[in-house]
Amino acid sequence: MDARYDVVVIGGGAAGLSGALTLARARRRVLVIDSGQPRNAPADGVHVYLGREGTPPRELLATGREEVRGYGGEIVTGTVTTAERMADGRFRVVLADGSAVEAARLLVATGLVDELPEVPGLAELWGHDVLHCPYCHGWEVRDQPIGVIGGSPLTVHQALLWRQWSDDVTLFHHTAPELSADERERLAARGVTVVEGLVSGLETDGGRLTGVRLADGRLVPRRALAVATRLSARAGVLTDLGLKVEEQEMGGHAVGTGVAADPSGATSVPGVWVAGNVTSLVEQVIGSAAAGVRAGAAINADLIAAETSAAVTAHRTRSASAHAHHADPASGHAHHADPASGHAHHAGSGSAASEEEFWDARYSEKERIWSGNPNVMLVREITDLAPGTALDLGCGEGADAIWLARRGWRVTAADISGVALGRAAEQAEAAGVADRIDWQRHDLARSFPAGTFDLVAASFLHSPVDLPREGILRTAAAAVAPGGVLLVIGHAGWPSWEHEPLPGVHFPTPQDVLDALELPEGEWEVQLSEEYERTQNAPDGAPGTRNDNVLKLRRLP
């Protein structure tokens, strides 16, 4: 397996393979993970599947796997234990053997489990002489003595349905609700015999059903037996992702549990689709296959929409970057991002989707944007502080957060870019501090990490797109715990290589930042307010300098 795919399909039955085939033909990188335990494995053949009538279930799946592989899809045998959404919006899928893969989208087609009535002998004959669906198995037992074990409000419906395939049908009342006079009349009119009493077991000869034994000792000869199973969706992976199983009904009566989805298979969790019996409990094989095709096409369309949006944003970003030096840091609009500082800090605002796309596209231009080093002023001012809890606003690719975590801080790191957060998480894993950092995706103009912190740092919180910087910094100050520190680092002027700076641009001084914070009198002390010069190479590699400033405040206990 590779590490990253467009789509991971969990479940390789008719629905999963059909979805994978659709996606592979759409030139998507697809991985199917299947445990090799199809629901219909005990059956002799698949029925009412046009063109494949009577095909053994495993033969149908083997053919489907080869067709998926023929278009470049990959298939592995394994069991998925967990699935989670990562900081960058992709999904991480972990298998029982410990291996893991990532995907932009998930198609879950894990099917369902048939919960049989508690009657000894049913499980051993399941799929052969003990049956559930007349459309799947009725023809094969036509004109034979058929029994129906009652156990649900749909018992009468089931008995009358099986009567279509044989005129010798016996309904064993067993644990079904009491029959009404109308129901008894309808059964009698169709020649269905009703036998009262509990079923205690089955009689067999050579592994084939010969009769049904009642608790009072009576034996009723039968060659086939229909049961109504409770249908429970295999939804463990989906519940991990925040989806809930819901009771599904047939004829106004609950028949089991499934996961809700729209007609395309899209669930309420963005990026997650379902197909087949995990969402539609009574779907037959051909219907599950069709649902897989619909879901595969919908997923491909969704990916195309996202890719197109990213392409448009990248195009706009290239244009914006060419004119970024005309922006005004005083209003929260950055003129240049700062590679030497370790990473650019930004938050975004306005249209949440467009700002997220802007920064995702910006980070997608290169494998690494910033140097990977922490901000020099952060290092100087924080080194002597006792580690506690820290909030890094606009964490970018994570250099500051990782440096803090290495020194013992427990860090919450927030950024608008899922791409940047994904890279940061990988770097934290490599540095051995992943368990000390909570990466959170926020447009800080719209949402903000919860809680209070011993340190809140906002380094170069500038952006070439609209950013309500002053409001965000006021929220940041409110997040500082008593006795904690607020550290704000920003640019103080144009870099030395900017020979045609935009006239009239005001760079906020530390005092400007302090005034904008509107801090309550007597609750804070200013520990540092200074402007400093540092060396930095120009974009063409020539040596240069630039002025920055830093404001360090302590909230009084």
C-alpha positions as CSV (number, residue, x, y, z in Angstrom):
1,M,0.0,0.0,0.0
2,D,1.0,3.6,-0.6
3,A,0.5,6.1,2.2
4,R,-2.0,8.5,0.5
5,Y,-5.0,7.9,-1.7
6,D,-7.8,9.9,-3.2
7,V,-10.3,7.5,-1.8
8,V,-10.1,4.6,0.6
9,V,-13.0,2.1,0.3
10,I,-13.7,0.2,3.5
11,G,-15.5,-3.0,2.6
12,G,-15.1,-5.0,-0.6
13,G,-18.5,-6.4,-1.3
14,A,-20.7,-5.5,-4.3
15,A,-21.2,-1.9,-3.1
16,G,-17.5,-1.2,-2.2
17,L,-16.1,-2.8,-5.4
18,S,-18.6,-1.1,-7.6
19,G,-17.7,2.3,-6.1
20,A,-14.0,1.5,-6.4
21,L,-14.4,0.5,-10.1
22,T,-16.2,3.8,-10.8
23,L,-13.4,5.8,-9.1
24,A,-10.6,3.8,-10.7
25,R,-12.1,4.4,-14.1
26,A,-12.2,8.1,-13.2
27,R,-8.4,7.8,-12.8
28,R,-8.5,8.2,-9.0
29,R,-6.0,6.5,-6.7
30,V,-8.2,4.0,-4.9
31,L,-7.6,1.5,-2.1
32,V,-10.1,-1.1,-1.1
33,I,-9.7,-2.7,2.3
34,D,-11.8,-5.8,2.8
35,S,-11.9,-8.4,5.6
36,G,-12.9,-11.2,3.2
37,Q,-16.1,-12.0,5.1
38,P,-19.1,-11.2,2.8
39,R,-22.5,-11.4,4.3
40,N,-23.7,-13.7,1.5
41,A,-20.8,-16.1,1.7
42,P,-22.9,-19.1,2.8
43,A,-25.2,-18.8,-0.2
44,D,-24.8,-21.0,-3.3
45,G,-25.4,-18.1,-5.7
46,V,-26.3,-14.5,-6.2
47,H,-29.7,-14.0,-7.7
48,V,-31.8,-11.3,-9.5
49,Y,-28.5,-9.8,-10.7
50,L,-29.0,-9.3,-14.4
51,G,-26.2,-11.0,-16.4
52,R,-24.7,-12.7,-13.3
53,E,-27.7,-14.8,-12.2
54,G,-26.6,-17.7,-10.0
55,T,-23.0,-16.7,-9.8
56,P,-21.4,-17.9,-6.5
57,P,-20.8,-14.9,-4.3
58,R,-17.1,-15.3,-3.9
59,E,-16.7,-15.8,-7.7
60,L,-18.6,-12.5,-8.3
61,L,-16.3,-10.7,-5.8
62,A,-13.1,-12.2,-7.3
63,T,-14.2,-11.0,-10.7
64,G,-14.9,-7.6,-9.3
65,R,-11.5,-7.4,-7.7
66,E,-9.8,-8.2,-10.9
67,E,-11.8,-5.5,-12.7
68,V,-10.9,-2.9,-10.1
69,R,-7.2,-3.9,-10.3
70,G,-7.4,-3.7,-14.1
71,Y,-7.9,0.1,-13.8
72,G,-5.2,0.6,-11.3
73,G,-7.2,0.2,-8.1
74,E,-5.5,-1.5,-5.2
75,I,-7.1,-4.1,-2.9
76,V,-5.8,-5.5,0.4
77,T,-7.2,-8.0,2.8
78,G,-7.4,-6.6,6.3
79,T,-9.7,-5.2,9.0
80,V,-10.0,-1.5,9.7
81,T,-9.9,-0.8,13.4
82,T,-10.2,3.0,13.4
83,A,-10.7,6.0,11.1
84,E,-10.2,9.6,12.0
85,R,-10.2,13.0,10.4
86,M,-6.8,14.7,10.5
87,A,-6.0,18.4,11.0
88,D,-5.7,19.0,7.2
89,G,-9.2,17.5,6.6
90,R,-8.0,14.2,5.2
91,F,-8.7,10.9,6.8
92,R,-6.3,8.4,8.5
93,V,-7.4,4.8,8.4
94,V,-5.6,2.3,10.7
95,L,-5.7,-1.5,10.1
96,A,-5.5,-4.3,12.6
97,D,-1.9,-5.1,11.6
98,G,-0.9,-1.5,12.7
99,S,-0.5,-0.2,9.1
100,A,-2.2,3.1,8.2
101,V,-3.1,5.0,5.1
102,E,-4.5,8.4,4.3
103,A,-7.4,9.4,2.0
104,A,-9.0,12.6,0.9
105,R,-12.4,10.8,0.9
106,L,-13.9,7.7,2.4
107,L,-16.4,5.3,1.0
108,V,-17.7,2.9,3.7
109,A,-19.4,-0.2,2.5
110,T,-19.1,-2.5,5.5
111,G,-22.5,-4.1,5.1
112,L,-24.5,-5.5,8.0
113,V,-24.7,-8.5,10.4
114,D,-27.8,-10.8,10.5
115,E,-28.8,-11.5,14.1
116,L,-30.6,-14.8,14.0
117,P,-33.3,-15.8,16.4
118,E,-32.1,-17.8,19.4
119,V,-33.0,-21.3,18.1
120,P,-30.4,-24.1,18.2
121,G,-29.4,-25.2,14.7
122,L,-30.3,-22.1,12.7
123,A,-26.7,-20.8,12.3
124,E,-25.4,-24.1,11.0
125,L,-28.0,-24.1,8.1
126,W,-27.9,-20.3,7.5
127,G,-27.7,-19.5,3.8
128,H,-28.6,-23.0,2.7
129,D,-31.9,-24.3,4.2
130,V,-32.4,-21.4,6.6
131,L,-33.2,-18.4,4.5
132,H,-34.3,-14.8,4.8
133,C,-35.2,-13.4,1.4
134,P,-37.5,-15.1,-1.1
135,Y,-36.2,-13.0,-4.0
136,C,-32.7,-14.3,-3.2
137,H,-33.7,-18.0,-2.5
138,G,-37.4,-18.6,-3.2
139,W,-36.9,-20.2,-6.6
140,E,-34.4,-22.7,-5.2
141,V,-36.9,-24.0,-2.6
142,R,-40.0,-23.7,-4.8
143,D,-42.8,-26.2,-4.2
144,Q,-41.0,-27.6,-1.1
145,P,-42.4,-27.6,2.5
146,I,-41.4,-24.2,3.8
147,G,-41.6,-23.1,7.4
148,V,-41.5,-19.5,8.7
149,I,-40.4,-18.8,12.3
150,G,-42.4,-16.0,13.8
151,G,-40.6,-13.3,15.8
152,S,-41.5,-9.9,14.6
153,P,-44.5,-7.7,13.7
154,L,-43.7,-8.6,10.1
155,T,-44.2,-12.3,10.6
156,V,-47.6,-12.4,8.7
157,H,-46.2,-10.4,5.8
158,Q,-43.2,-12.8,5.6
159,A,-45.4,-15.9,5.6
160,L,-47.7,-14.6,2.9
161,L,-44.7,-13.6,0.8
162,W,-43.2,-17.1,0.9
163,R,-46.5,-18.5,-0.1
164,Q,-45.8,-17.2,-3.6
165,W,-43.1,-19.9,-4.0
166,S,-44.9,-22.9,-2.4
167,D,-48.4,-23.9,-1.5
168,D,-47.1,-25.8,1.6
169,V,-46.1,-23.0,4.0
170,T,-46.3,-23.3,7.8
171,L,-46.0,-20.4,10.1
172,F,-44.5,-21.3,13.5
173,H,-46.0,-18.6,15.8
174,H,-43.0,-18.9,18.2
175,T,-42.3,-15.4,19.7
176,A,-44.3,-13.3,17.2
177,P,-47.0,-10.9,18.5
178,E,-50.5,-12.3,19.0
179,L,-52.2,-12.7,15.6
180,S,-55.3,-10.7,15.0
181,A,-58.5,-12.2,13.6
182,D,-57.9,-10.4,10.4
183,E,-54.4,-11.8,10.1
184,R,-55.5,-15.3,10.8
185,E,-58.2,-15.0,8.2
186,R,-55.7,-13.8,5.6
187,L,-53.3,-16.7,6.4
188,A,-56.1,-19.2,6.2
189,A,-57.4,-17.8,2.9
190,R,-53.9,-18.4,1.4
191,G,-53.6,-21.9,2.9
192,V,-50.9,-21.0,5.3
193,T,-51.0,-23.3,8.4
194,V,-50.3,-21.7,11.8
195,V,-48.6,-23.8,14.5
196,E,-48.7,-22.4,18.0
197,G,-45.9,-22.9,20.5
198,L,-42.2,-22.2,20.8
199,V,-39.6,-23.7,18.4
200,S,-36.9,-25.5,20.4
201,G,-34.6,-26.8,17.6
202,L,-34.2,-28.2,14.1
203,E,-34.0,-31.8,12.9
204,T,-31.4,-32.6,10.1
205,D,-30.2,-35.5,8.1
206,G,-26.8,-35.4,6.4
207,G,-26.6,-31.6,7.1
208,R,-29.9,-30.9,5.5
209,L,-33.1,-29.7,7.2
210,T,-35.8,-32.3,7.7
211,G,-38.1,-30.8,10.3
212,V,-38.8,-28.2,13.0
213,R,-39.0,-29.4,16.7
214,L,-41.4,-27.6,19.0
215,A,-40.9,-27.2,22.8
216,D,-43.8,-29.6,23.5
217,G,-42.0,-32.3,21.5
218,R,-44.0,-32.1,18.2
219,L,-42.0,-32.4,15.0
220,V,-43.2,-30.7,11.8
221,P,-41.4,-31.9,8.7
222,R,-39.9,-29.0,6.6
223,R,-37.3,-28.8,3.9
224,A,-36.7,-25.0,4.1
225,L,-37.1,-22.5,6.9
226,A,-37.5,-18.7,6.6
227,V,-36.5,-16.4,9.5
228,A,-36.6,-12.7,10.0
229,T,-33.2,-11.5,11.2
230,R,-32.4,-8.3,13.0
231,L,-30.2,-6.3,10.6
232,S,-27.4,-4.4,12.3
233,A,-25.1,-2.2,10.3
234,R,-21.3,-2.8,10.7
235,A,-20.8,0.9,11.6
236,G,-17.9,0.9,14.1
237,V,-15.7,2.9,11.7
238,L,-18.5,5.4,11.1
239,T,-19.2,6.0,14.8
240,D,-15.5,6.7,15.2
241,L,-16.1,9.6,12.7
242,G,-19.0,11.0,14.6
243,L,-21.9,9.3,12.8
244,K,-24.7,7.6,14.6
245,V,-26.6,4.4,13.7
246,E,-30.3,4.9,13.5
247,E,-33.3,2.5,13.7
248,Q,-34.6,1.8,10.2
249,E,-38.2,0.7,9.6
250,M,-40.1,-1.5,7.1
251,G,-43.8,-1.3,7.0
252,G,-43.8,0.9,10.1
253,H,-41.8,-1.6,12.2
254,A,-38.1,-1.4,13.2
255,V,-36.0,-4.0,11.4
256,G,-32.5,-3.0,12.4
257,T,-30.0,-0.2,12.4
258,G,-28.3,1.7,9.6
259,V,-26.4,5.0,8.9
260,A,-28.4,7.8,7.3
261,A,-27.2,9.2,4.0
262,D,-28.6,11.2,1.1
263,P,-29.4,9.4,-2.3
264,S,-25.8,9.7,-3.4
265,G,-24.5,8.1,-0.2
266,A,-23.2,11.3,1.3
267,T,-23.3,11.3,5.1
268,S,-23.6,14.2,7.5
269,V,-19.8,14.1,7.9
270,P,-18.1,15.9,5.0
271,G,-15.9,13.6,2.9
272,V,-17.6,10.4,4.1
273,W,-19.9,8.3,1.9
274,V,-21.7,5.1,2.5
275,A,-23.2,2.5,0.1
276,G,-25.0,-0.8,0.4
277,N,-26.4,-2.5,3.4
278,V,-24.6,-0.3,5.9
279,T,-27.2,2.4,5.0
280,S,-29.9,0.5,3.2
281,L,-30.7,-2.6,5.2
282,V,-33.0,-4.4,2.7
283,E,-30.9,-3.7,-0.4
284,Q,-30.1,-6.8,-2.5
285,V,-26.7,-7.4,-4.2
286,I,-27.6,-5.6,-7.5
287,G,-29.0,-2.6,-5.6
288,S,-25.8,-2.4,-3.5
289,A,-23.7,-2.5,-6.6
290,A,-25.8,0.4,-8.1
291,A,-25.4,2.4,-4.8
292,G,-21.7,1.9,-5.0
293,V,-21.6,3.4,-8.5
294,R,-23.7,6.4,-7.4
295,A,-21.4,7.0,-4.4
296,G,-18.3,6.6,-6.5
297,A,-19.5,9.2,-9.1
298,A,-20.6,11.6,-6.3
299,I,-17.1,11.3,-4.6
300,N,-15.4,12.0,-7.9
301,A,-17.5,15.0,-8.5
302,D,-16.8,16.3,-5.0
303,L,-13.1,15.9,-5.5
304,I,-13.3,17.7,-8.9
305,A,-15.1,20.6,-7.2
306,A,-12.4,20.8,-4.5
307,E,-9.6,20.6,-6.9
308,T,-11.1,23.2,-9.1
309,S,-11.6,25.5,-6.2
310,A,-8.0,25.0,-5.1
311,A,-6.7,25.7,-8.6
312,V,-8.7,28.9,-8.8
313,T,-7.4,29.9,-5.3
314,A,-3.8,29.1,-6.3
315,H,-4.2,31.2,-9.4
316,R,-5.5,34.1,-7.3
317,T,-2.7,33.5,-4.8
318,R,0.0,33.8,-7.4
319,S,-1.6,37.1,-8.5
320,A,-1.9,38.3,-4.9
321,S,1.6,37.3,-4.0
322,A,2.9,39.5,-6.9
323,H,1.2,42.5,-5.3
324,A,1.5,41.6,-1.6
325,H,4.0,44.4,-0.9
326,H,1.2,46.9,-1.4
327,A,-0.8,45.7,1.7
328,D,-1.0,47.4,5.0
329,P,0.2,45.6,8.1
330,A,-1.4,48.2,10.4
331,S,-4.8,46.9,9.3
332,G,-3.8,43.2,9.6
333,H,-2.8,42.9,5.9
334,A,0.7,41.5,5.5
335,H,3.1,42.8,3.0
336,H,5.5,39.8,2.9
337,A,5.4,36.5,4.8
338,D,8.7,35.9,6.6
339,P,10.7,32.7,5.9
340,A,13.5,33.6,8.3
341,S,11.1,33.8,11.2
342,G,10.4,30.1,10.9
343,H,6.9,30.3,9.5
344,A,4.3,32.9,8.6
345,H,1.6,33.4,11.1
346,H,-1.9,34.1,9.8
347,A,-5.5,33.5,10.7
348,G,-7.9,34.5,7.9
349,S,-11.4,36.0,7.9
350,G,-14.1,37.2,5.6
351,S,-15.4,34.2,3.6
352,A,-14.2,31.2,5.6
353,A,-14.0,28.8,2.7
354,S,-12.1,31.3,0.5
355,E,-9.5,32.2,3.2
356,E,-8.9,28.5,4.0
357,E,-8.5,27.8,0.3
358,F,-6.1,30.7,-0.1
359,W,-3.7,29.5,2.6
360,D,-4.0,25.8,1.6
361,A,-3.1,26.8,-1.9
362,R,-0.2,29.0,-0.6
363,Y,1.2,26.1,1.3
364,S,0.6,23.6,-1.5
365,E,3.0,25.6,-3.8
366,K,6.1,24.0,-2.1
367,E,6.8,21.1,0.2
368,R,8.0,23.6,2.8
369,I,7.4,27.3,3.0
370,W,9.3,28.4,6.1
371,S,12.8,27.5,7.5
372,G,11.6,25.2,10.3
373,N,13.3,27.4,12.9
374,P,11.4,29.0,15.8
375,N,11.1,32.7,15.9
376,V,14.2,34.2,17.5
377,M,12.4,36.6,19.8
378,L,10.1,33.8,21.0
379,V,13.2,31.8,21.9
380,R,14.8,34.7,23.7
381,E,11.8,35.7,25.7
382,I,10.3,32.3,26.6
383,T,13.4,30.2,27.4
384,D,13.5,31.2,31.1
385,L,9.7,30.7,31.6
386,A,8.6,27.6,33.5
387,P,6.7,25.3,31.0
388,G,3.0,25.2,31.3
389,T,0.2,25.5,28.8
390,A,0.7,27.5,25.6
391,L,-1.4,28.7,22.7
392,D,0.4,29.4,19.4
393,L,-1.9,31.5,17.1
394,G,-1.2,31.1,13.4
395,C,1.2,28.2,13.9
396,G,1.9,27.6,10.3
397,E,4.2,24.6,9.8
398,G,4.7,24.3,13.5
399,A,8.2,25.4,14.3
400,D,7.3,27.5,17.4
401,A,4.9,24.9,18.7
402,I,7.4,22.1,18.4
403,W,10.1,24.2,20.1
404,L,7.8,24.9,23.0
405,A,6.8,21.2,23.3
406,R,10.4,20.1,23.3
407,R,10.9,22.4,26.3
408,G,8.1,20.8,28.2
409,W,5.1,23.0,27.2
410,R,1.7,21.5,26.5
411,V,0.7,23.3,23.3
412,T,-2.5,24.1,21.5
413,A,-1.5,25.3,18.0
414,A,-4.1,26.9,15.7
415,D,-4.0,27.8,12.0
416,I,-6.4,28.3,9.2
417,S,-4.5,26.0,6.7
418,G,-5.1,22.3,6.9
419,V,-2.1,21.7,4.7
420,A,0.1,23.6,7.1
421,L,-1.3,21.7,10.1
422,G,-0.8,18.4,8.4
423,R,2.9,19.2,7.8
424,A,3.2,20.5,11.4
425,A,1.7,17.3,12.8
426,E,4.2,15.2,10.7
427,Q,7.1,17.3,12.0
428,A,5.9,16.9,15.6
429,E,5.7,13.1,15.2
430,A,9.2,13.1,13.8
431,A,10.4,15.2,16.7
432,G,8.8,12.9,19.3
433,V,6.4,15.5,20.7
434,A,3.2,14.7,19.0
435,D,1.5,13.8,22.3
436,R,2.2,17.3,23.6
437,I,0.6,19.3,20.8
438,D,-3.1,19.7,20.0
439,W,-3.3,20.9,16.4
440,Q,-6.6,22.8,15.7
441,R,-7.9,24.3,12.5
442,H,-9.4,27.8,13.1
443,D,-10.2,30.9,11.1
444,L,-9.5,33.1,14.2
445,A,-11.9,35.7,13.0
446,R,-14.7,33.2,13.3
447,S,-13.6,30.6,15.9
448,F,-11.0,30.5,18.7
449,P,-9.4,27.7,20.7
450,A,-11.2,27.1,24.0
451,G,-9.6,27.6,27.4
452,T,-6.9,29.8,29.1
453,F,-3.2,29.4,28.8
454,D,0.0,30.3,30.6
455,L,1.4,31.6,27.4
456,V,-0.3,33.0,24.3
457,A,2.0,33.8,21.4
458,A,1.0,35.6,18.2
459,S,4.1,35.9,16.0
460,F,3.8,37.8,12.7
461,L,0.0,37.5,12.7
462,H,-0.2,39.2,9.2
463,S,-2.0,38.1,6.1
464,P,-2.3,39.3,2.5
465,V,-6.1,38.8,2.8
466,D,-8.4,40.6,5.2
467,L,-7.6,39.9,8.9
468,P,-9.2,41.7,11.9
469,R,-5.8,41.6,13.7
470,E,-6.7,43.9,16.6
471,G,-9.9,41.9,17.5
472,I,-8.0,38.7,17.4
473,L,-5.3,40.0,19.7
474,R,-7.9,41.2,22.1
475,T,-9.4,37.7,22.2
476,A,-5.8,36.4,22.6
477,A,-5.3,38.6,25.7
478,A,-8.5,37.3,27.2
479,A,-7.2,33.7,26.8
480,V,-4.2,34.4,29.0
481,A,-4.5,32.9,32.5
482,P,-3.7,34.9,35.6
483,G,0.1,35.1,35.9
484,G,0.5,34.1,32.3
485,V,2.2,35.9,29.4
486,L,1.0,37.4,26.1
487,L,3.7,37.7,23.4
488,V,3.0,39.7,20.2
489,I,5.7,39.9,17.5
490,G,5.2,41.8,14.3
491,H,7.0,43.7,11.5
492,A,8.0,47.3,12.2
493,G,8.8,48.5,8.7
494,W,9.6,47.7,5.2
495,P,12.6,45.3,4.6
496,S,15.8,46.9,3.3
497,W,15.4,45.5,-0.2
498,E,12.0,47.1,-0.7
499,H,13.1,50.1,-2.8
500,E,9.6,51.3,-3.8
501,P,7.5,51.0,-0.6
502,L,3.9,52.0,-0.8
503,P,3.6,55.5,0.7
504,G,1.5,56.2,3.7
505,V,1.6,52.7,5.1
506,H,1.7,52.7,9.0
507,F,3.4,49.8,10.7
508,P,2.0,49.4,14.3
509,T,4.5,50.1,17.0
510,P,4.4,48.1,20.3
511,Q,2.5,51.0,21.8
512,D,0.0,50.9,19.0
513,V,-0.6,47.2,19.7
514,L,-0.8,47.9,23.5
515,D,-3.4,50.6,23.0
516,A,-5.4,48.4,20.6
517,L,-5.6,45.7,23.2
518,E,-7.8,47.9,25.4
519,L,-6.6,46.1,28.5
520,P,-8.3,46.7,31.9
521,E,-6.3,49.1,34.0
522,G,-4.3,47.4,36.9
523,E,-4.6,43.9,35.5
524,W,-1.4,43.7,33.3
525,E,2.2,44.7,33.4
526,V,4.4,45.5,30.4
527,Q,7.6,43.4,30.6
528,L,9.0,44.3,27.2
529,S,8.1,46.8,24.5
530,E,10.9,47.2,21.9
531,E,11.8,47.4,18.3
532,Y,14.8,45.4,17.0
533,E,16.7,44.9,13.8
534,R,17.6,41.5,12.4
535,T,19.4,40.3,9.3
536,Q,17.5,38.5,6.6
537,N,18.3,37.7,3.0
538,A,16.3,39.3,0.3
539,P,14.3,37.1,-2.1
540,D,17.2,37.2,-4.6
541,G,19.6,35.9,-1.9
542,A,21.3,39.2,-1.2
543,P,22.0,40.1,2.5
544,G,19.5,42.5,4.0
545,T,17.9,43.7,7.2
546,R,14.4,44.3,8.6
547,N,12.9,45.8,11.7
548,D,10.5,44.0,13.9
549,N,8.9,44.7,17.2
550,V,7.9,42.7,20.2
551,L,5.4,43.3,23.0
552,K,5.5,41.1,26.1
553,L,2.8,41.4,28.7
554,R,2.1,39.6,32.0
555,R,-1.4,39.2,33.4
556,L,-1.2,39.8,37.1
557,P,-2.3,36.9,39.4
